[in-house]
Amino acid sequence: MNMKIAFFSKYLPSDNPNGVSVQVHRLAQALIKRGHRVTCFSFSSRPLDACYDCVELKWKSDSRLVRKFLPAFAFSKVVTESYDCIHYHGDDYLCRGDNRRIRTFYGSAFQEAIHAGTVERFLYQSLFYLFELVSSLKKGVSVSISSNTGTTIPFIKECIPCGVPLDRYCPDPVKKTPYPSILFIGDLHSRKRGSLLLKLFEEELLLQHPDCTLTVVGPQRCSGKQVIYAGVLQEEELIAEYQRSWVYCLPSSYEGFGVPALEAMGCGTAVVGTKNAGIAEIISHDRNGLICETGELGKTLAVILSDHARRERICKEGLSTVQRFDIRRVAELYEALYVHQAATII
């Protein structure tokens, strides 16, 4: 059954490659390959490699405050009668409920508020948690990307994980560095806790592995001995960094899911993360990755860098794990949901 599907996402990876926009793009691409027609309504321009249609909405304001609320208003004005399914990837609290409506929650604003680094962000996330509650009450189906996400949002009916295009995120052993190497992706001072990893790298890891490097991918500049600041990378460049690194480190205090861990697994790279509910749904300790308390992170990284056999075993199991999260499988799960919802209208 080929369907006409409307996607709603504030951003696309053409100008804002964040976790949600990348997942929206991947899912739309996968659905197109399955024969569906997808149109994405967004404030971003159409990505160059997009196979789907894109309707670019206009901000109509330069105010940072106004832009936080404008997407919900703009989405509510889009005429959707001609679509078989309406899939919102955020900001639908002003849109009417509909049996055709799917709403994916890519994390919980409640959890984001708890782990906020500033009072301003705490208040902002707390407000949007109220909007999430409103969205979850609307007619249609609410979907969480993880069990953890669903714990603070009522009336979640489905859990469908995020996906990775494994035809692109794949191992390349030739690229592995001849020296110990760690990769980090994210902000330094947010819940991603890049600054913590930088401190541990300088104070602990370099003492045991003086030839080790730490590559930091993200918007905030940093420096230090054996630290390589790579900035914001295009996807192919990011894949190459995963492929060349021995270990990908995820020191976050909170993750709604942890897609970078899956991307690293797909590229044959060992994953080390600090304990949080999101990553625990992906990693089984000492099987397909390592999970530790924050105070043990430096020691855990040093151990995995020193133990080649253990690292290889973990990488092999990670490759097996990530097959469950192939974006093609995720698209099949959403397709089944779309078909089910369409059938309720007939």
ChimeraX attribute file (.defattr): number of C-alpha atoms within 10 A of each C-alpha:
attribute: neighborCount
match mode: 1-to-1
recipient: residues
	/A:1	8
	/A:2	13
	/A:3	19
	/A:4	15
	/A:5	22
	/A:6	22
	/A:7	23
	/A:8	25
	/A:9	22
	/A:10	24
	/A:11	24
	/A:12	25
	/A:13	22
	/A:14	16
	/A:15	13
	/A:16	13
	/A:17	17
	/A:18	11
	/A:19	15
	/A:20	22
	/A:21	21
	/A:22	20
	/A:23	21
	/A:24	23
	/A:25	24
	/A:26	21
	/A:27	24
	/A:28	26
	/A:29	22
	/A:30	21
	/A:31	24
	/A:32	19
	/A:33	14
	/A:34	16
	/A:35	12
	/A:36	17
	/A:37	20
	/A:38	23
	/A:39	18
	/A:40	25
	/A:41	24
	/A:42	22
	/A:43	20
	/A:44	22
	/A:45	16
	/A:46	21
	/A:47	15
	/A:48	8
	/A:49	9
	/A:50	14
	/A:51	18
	/A:52	19
	/A:53	17
	/A:54	21
	/A:55	15
	/A:56	15
	/A:57	16
	/A:58	12
	/A:59	14
	/A:60	9
	/A:61	10
	/A:62	8
	/A:63	9
	/A:64	8
	/A:65	9
	/A:66	12
	/A:67	13
	/A:68	13
	/A:69	12
	/A:70	16
	/A:71	23
	/A:72	18
	/A:73	14
	/A:74	20
	/A:75	23
	/A:76	15
	/A:77	10
	/A:78	12
	/A:79	8
	/A:80	14
	/A:81	9
	/A:82	10
	/A:83	15
	/A:84	19
	/A:85	25
	/A:86	24
	/A:87	22
	/A:88	24
	/A:89	21
	/A:90	20
	/A:91	24
	/A:92	25
	/A:93	22
	/A:94	16
	/A:95	18
	/A:96	12
	/A:97	17
	/A:98	15
	/A:99	18
	/A:100	25
	/A:101	22
	/A:102	24
	/A:103	23
	/A:104	20
	/A:105	26
	/A:106	22
	/A:107	23
	/A:108	21
	/A:109	26
	/A:110	20
	/A:111	20
	/A:112	22
	/A:113	21
	/A:114	14
	/A:115	18
	/A:116	20
	/A:117	13
	/A:118	11
	/A:119	10
	/A:120	11
	/A:121	15
	/A:122	18
	/A:123	13
	/A:124	16
	/A:125	21
	/A:126	19
	/A:127	14
	/A:128	20
	/A:129	20
	/A:130	14
	/A:131	17
	/A:132	22
	/A:133	16
	/A:134	15
	/A:135	25
	/A:136	23
	/A:137	16
	/A:138	20
	/A:139	14
	/A:140	20
	/A:141	23
	/A:142	23
	/A:143	24
	/A:144	25
	/A:145	20
	/A:146	25
	/A:147	19
	/A:148	22
	/A:149	24
	/A:150	22
	/A:151	13
	/A:152	17
	/A:153	23
	/A:154	14
	/A:155	16
	/A:156	20
	/A:157	12
	/A:158	17
	/A:159	18
	/A:160	18
	/A:161	21
	/A:162	25
	/A:163	25
	/A:164	25
	/A:165	19
	/A:166	20
	/A:167	9
	/A:168	13
	/A:169	23
	/A:170	20
	/A:171	22
	/A:172	15
	/A:173	13
	/A:174	9
	/A:175	13
	/A:176	19
	/A:177	14
	/A:178	12
	/A:179	13
	/A:180	19
	/A:181	20
	/A:182	25
	/A:183	22
	/A:184	26
	/A:185	21
	/A:186	21
	/A:187	18
	/A:188	20
	/A:189	12
	/A:190	16
	/A:191	18
	/A:192	20
	/A:193	18
	/A:194	24
	/A:195	15
	/A:196	16
	/A:197	23
	/A:198	20
	/A:199	13
	/A:200	16
	/A:201	25
	/A:202	17
	/A:203	12
	/A:204	16
	/A:205	24
	/A:206	17
	/A:207	12
	/A:208	14
	/A:209	16
	/A:210	14
	/A:211	13
	/A:212	22
	/A:213	21
	/A:214	27
	/A:215	19
	/A:216	27
	/A:217	22
	/A:218	18
	/A:219	15
	/A:220	14
	/A:221	13
	/A:222	17
	/A:223	11
	/A:224	12
	/A:225	13
	/A:226	16
	/A:227	17
	/A:228	16
	/A:229	18
	/A:230	17
	/A:231	16
	/A:232	16
	/A:233	14
	/A:234	10
	/A:235	14
	/A:236	10
	/A:237	12
	/A:238	16
	/A:239	20
	/A:240	17
	/A:241	25
	/A:242	29
	/A:243	26
	/A:244	22
	/A:245	27
	/A:246	28
	/A:247	27
	/A:248	27
	/A:249	24
	/A:250	27
	/A:251	27
	/A:252	24
	/A:253	18
	/A:254	24
	/A:255	25
	/A:256	24
	/A:257	25
	/A:258	23
	/A:259	20
	/A:260	19
	/A:261	24
	/A:262	28
	/A:263	27
	/A:264	29
	/A:265	32
	/A:266	31
	/A:267	27
	/A:268	28
	/A:269	34
	/A:270	31
	/A:271	29
	/A:272	26
	/A:273	26
	/A:274	22
	/A:275	20
	/A:276	20
	/A:277	18
	/A:278	22
	/A:279	25
	/A:280	17
	/A:281	15
	/A:282	20
	/A:283	21
	/A:284	15
	/A:285	14
	/A:286	14
	/A:287	16
	/A:288	24
	/A:289	26
	/A:290	22
	/A:291	23
	/A:292	18
	/A:293	12
	/A:294	16
	/A:295	10
	/A:296	11
	/A:297	25
	/A:298	19
	/A:299	14
	/A:300	19
	/A:301	23
	/A:302	19
	/A:303	15
	/A:304	22
	/A:305	21
	/A:306	13
	/A:307	10
	/A:308	12
	/A:309	10
	/A:310	17
	/A:311	23
	/A:312	16
	/A:313	15
	/A:314	24
	/A:315	26
	/A:316	18
	/A:317	18
	/A:318	27
	/A:319	23
	/A:320	13
	/A:321	19
	/A:322	21
	/A:323	18
	/A:324	14
	/A:325	21
	/A:326	20
	/A:327	24
	/A:328	21
	/A:329	18
	/A:330	20
	/A:331	23
	/A:332	15
	/A:333	14
	/A:334	18
	/A:335	19
	/A:336	11
	/A:337	18
	/A:338	22
	/A:339	16
	/A:340	13
	/A:341	20
	/A:342	16
	/A:343	11
	/A:344	9
	/A:345	10
	/A:346	5
